[in-house]
Amino acid sequence: MTGPKRFLATFLVLSLALSVTPTKAKTANVMVGVKQNMHAELIAPDAGGPYPGILLLHTSGGLEQADIDYGQRLSQQGYVVLVPAFLSTYGISPRYRATTFTTDAEPIYADFVAALDMLAHNPQVAGSKLGAIGFSNGGYFAMWLAATGKVQAGVSYYGAVSGAGTDRSLSRFKSAFNKSSAPVLILHGMDDGTVPVIAAQHLGSIVASAGSPYEIKLYDGAGHLFDRTPGSPPDSAAANDAWQRTVAFFGKYLKTK
C-alpha cells in the first residue's frame, strides 16, 4: 500500500481510535449494596459506550484520593469504574480491619455482588464485561469475586489474601477457585512488611492447582502500597509496571470485540 491509499488507511485508523478513546471522565455519587446504604463514586467516560465496568476496592485505610485517581485513569482507558466506600459503611477502622475478613466478610461480599449488578445495568456499561481490582484489603475481595465468577477478570495489588492473618492457609480461596473461575492478576512487592509475599505466592499456587488462568508479578525491593509511595525508586518502578500490566490484563479479558 503506497501513497494516497496508505495515507487514507492511516487517517481512518487514527480517526477510529480518537472516536472510541475517551479523554474526559464524569463522576457521580451513588448508593450501592444490598440495602443501598453504601456510598460510592461512579467514574465514567464523558460519552459513548458501552464500556466494560470495573469495581475498584480500597485498602484498610478506607476510600482515599489515590483510589479516585486510579479510577480516573482507568476511565481514561475506556472503563466505567465504581469505587465504593465499604469500610465506612460497616464502621470498620484500620485497627479492627480483621472483621472485614471474618464476621463482616459475607455481608460485604454480598454488597459487592449487588454493586456489580447495578454496574452491569448502567446504560454505559457492557454488562457482560465486568472486572474487579482491589488494593490490600480490597485485593482480598477482588480475588474472591473472580474465584466465584462474579466478574470476568480480577486484579490484586498487594492483596491481604490471608485476611490480615485470620486465614493463613487461604482456605476461602482453596475452596472457591476452580477451573471455571475468572482470570486473575496478582501484583505484590517482595519487601512487603504488611502482607508477606508468601501469601501472594501461596495464592498463585492455589489458582494454578485449580486450573484457573492467572498471572503473577513479584517486585524486588517493593513494599506494601508500592503504587502510593512514589518517592521510593523500587516502588515507583513497580507502580509503573503494575499499571501497564493491569491495563493489558483488563484489555485482554474485558474489552468488547
C-alpha positions in Angstrom: 0.0 0.0 0.0 1.6 3.3 -1.1 0.8 7.0 -1.5 -2.8 8.2 -1.0 -4.1 4.8 -0.1 -1.7 4.4 2.8 -2.5 8.0 4.0 -6.2 7.2 3.9 -5.8 4.0 5.8 -3.7 5.7 8.5 -6.2 8.6 8.7 -9.1 6.1 9.2 -7.3 4.2 11.9 -6.4 7.3 13.8 -9.9 8.7 13.5 -11.4 5.4 14.8 -9.0 5.4 17.8 -9.9 9.0 18.6 -13.6 8.3 18.3 -13.6 5.4 20.8 -11.0 6.5 23.3 -12.5 8.8 26.0 -10.5 11.8 27.0 -12.6 13.1 30.0 -14.5 11.5 32.8 -17.7 12.4 34.6 -18.3 11.5 38.2 -21.4 10.9 40.4 -22.1 9.9 43.9 -24.3 6.9 44.1 -25.6 4.4 46.7 -25.0 0.7 46.2 -25.1 -2.6 48.1 -27.9 -4.9 49.2 -29.5 -2.2 51.3 -28.5 0.6 49.1 -26.7 2.2 52.0 -23.1 2.2 50.7 -21.7 5.4 49.3 -19.7 5.0 46.1 -18.1 7.1 43.4 -19.1 6.3 39.8 -16.5 7.4 37.3 -17.4 7.1 33.6 -16.1 8.3 30.3 -17.8 11.5 29.3 -19.7 10.0 26.5 -20.1 6.9 24.3 -20.0 3.2 25.2 -20.9 0.6 26.1 -17.7 0.2 28.1 -16.6 -2.6 30.4 -17.3 -1.9 34.1 -14.8 -2.2 36.9 -15.4 -2.4 40.7 -12.4 -0.7 42.5 -11.9 -1.7 46.1 -9.8 0.3 48.6 -7.4 -0.6 51.3 -8.0 -0.9 55.1 -7.3 2.9 55.2 -10.7 3.5 53.6 -11.5 5.4 50.5 -8.7 7.8 49.6 -7.9 10.2 46.8 -5.5 7.6 45.4 -8.4 5.3 44.7 -10.4 8.1 42.9 -7.2 9.0 40.9 -6.7 5.4 39.9 -10.4 5.2 38.8 -10.0 8.3 36.7 -7.0 6.7 35.0 -9.0 3.6 34.2 -11.9 5.7 32.9 -9.5 7.3 30.5 -8.7 3.9 29.2 -12.3 3.2 28.4 -13.9 1.8 31.6 -16.8 2.7 33.8 -15.4 2.5 37.4 -17.4 2.1 40.6 -15.5 2.9 43.8 -17.5 2.0 47.0 -16.5 3.3 50.5 -17.2 -0.1 52.0 -15.3 0.1 55.3 -17.1 3.3 56.4 -20.4 1.6 55.7 -19.6 -1.1 58.2 -17.9 1.3 60.7 -14.6 -0.6 60.4 -11.5 1.3 61.3 -8.0 0.1 60.3 -7.4 -1.1 63.8 -10.3 -3.5 63.5 -9.8 -4.5 59.9 -9.8 -8.2 60.7 -13.6 -8.1 61.0 -13.6 -7.4 57.2 -12.5 -10.9 56.6 -14.4 -12.7 59.4 -17.8 -11.6 60.8 -18.4 -9.0 58.1 -16.9 -10.8 55.2 -20.1 -12.4 53.8 -22.2 -9.3 54.0 -19.5 -7.2 52.4 -19.2 -9.7 49.6 -22.9 -9.7 49.1 -22.8 -5.9 48.9 -20.2 -6.1 46.2 -22.2 -8.6 44.2 -25.2 -6.2 44.4 -22.9 -3.3 43.3 -21.7 -5.3 40.3 -25.3 -5.9 39.3 -26.1 -2.2 39.5 -22.9 -1.5 37.4 -24.0 -4.1 34.8 -27.3 -2.4 34.4 -25.7 1.1 33.8 -26.6 2.1 30.2 -22.9 3.0 29.6 -21.7 -0.4 30.6 -21.4 -3.6 28.6 -23.0 -5.7 31.3 -21.2 -9.0 30.4 -17.8 -7.4 30.8 -17.1 -6.7 34.5 -13.9 -6.7 36.4 -12.7 -6.1 39.9 -9.5 -4.5 41.2 -8.5 -4.3 44.8 -5.7 -2.8 46.9 -4.6 -4.7 50.1 -8.0 -5.2 51.9 -9.8 -4.8 48.6 -7.5 -7.2 46.8 -8.9 -10.0 49.0 -12.4 -9.3 47.7 -11.3 -8.8 44.1 -9.9 -12.3 44.2 -13.0 -13.7 45.9 -15.2 -12.2 43.3 -13.1 -13.6 40.5 -12.9 -17.0 42.1 -16.7 -17.2 42.3 -17.2 -15.9 38.7 -18.9 -12.7 39.7 -16.5 -10.8 37.4 -14.7 -11.8 34.2 -11.2 -10.6 35.5 -9.7 -9.7 38.8 -6.6 -7.8 39.9 -5.0 -7.8 43.3 -2.4 -5.1 44.3 -0.6 -6.4 47.4 -3.8 -8.2 48.4 -4.4 -9.1 52.0 -5.4 -12.6 50.9 -4.6 -14.2 54.3 -7.3 -11.9 55.8 -4.9 -9.9 58.0 -3.7 -13.2 59.4 -7.2 -14.6 60.1 -6.8 -17.3 57.4 -3.1 -18.1 56.9 -4.0 -21.3 54.9 -6.1 -19.2 52.5 -8.9 -21.7 53.0 -11.5 -19.4 51.4 -9.6 -19.3 48.2 -8.8 -23.0 48.2 -12.5 -23.8 48.3 -13.5 -21.0 45.8 -11.1 -21.3 42.9 -11.8 -23.8 40.2 -11.2 -24.2 36.5 -14.2 -22.1 35.8 -13.0 -19.1 37.9 -12.2 -15.8 36.2 -8.6 -15.0 35.3 -6.6 -13.1 38.0 -3.6 -10.9 38.0 -1.6 -10.9 41.3 0.8 -8.0 41.9 3.0 -8.0 45.1 6.1 -6.5 46.5 8.9 -8.8 47.6 9.6 -6.5 50.6 6.0 -6.1 51.7 6.1 -5.8 55.5 2.4 -5.8 55.9 1.3 -8.7 53.8 4.3 -11.0 53.4 4.9 -12.1 49.8 4.5 -15.7 50.7 0.7 -15.0 50.8 0.8 -14.0 47.2 2.9 -16.9 46.2 0.5 -19.2 48.1 -2.5 -17.7 46.3 -0.7 -18.3 43.0 -0.1 -21.9 43.7 -3.8 -22.3 44.7 -5.0 -20.8 41.5 -2.6 -22.9 39.5 -3.7 -26.1 41.2 -7.3 -25.2 40.4 -6.5 -24.9 36.7 -7.7 -21.3 36.5 -5.9 -18.7 34.3 -3.6 -16.4 36.3 -0.6 -14.1 36.0 1.6 -13.1 38.9 4.4 -10.5 39.2 6.5 -10.1 42.3 8.6 -6.9 42.5 12.1 -6.9 44.0 12.5 -4.2 46.6 8.9 -3.0 46.5 6.9 -2.8 49.7 3.2 -2.6 50.7 1.3 0.2 49.0 4.0 0.4 46.4 1.8 2.3 43.9 1.2 5.0 46.6 4.9 5.7 47.6 6.4 7.4 44.5 9.4 8.6 46.5 10.9 5.1 46.6 12.6 4.0 43.3 11.7 0.3 43.7 8.1 1.2 44.4 7.9 3.7 41.5 9.2 1.2 39.1 6.8 -1.4 40.4 3.9 1.1 40.2 4.6 1.8 36.5 5.0 -1.8 35.6 1.9 -2.8 37.5 -0.2 -0.1 35.8 0.9 -1.4 32.4 0.2 -5.0 33.3 -3.2 -4.0 34.7 -4.2 -2.2 31.5 -3.1 -5.1 29.4 -4.8 -7.6 31.5 -8.2 -5.9 31.6 -7.8 -5.1 27.9 -7.3 -8.8 27.2 -10.3 -10.1 29.2 -12.8 -7.2 29.3 -12.6 -5.1 26.1 -15.5 -5.7 23.8 -14.6 -7.3 20.5 
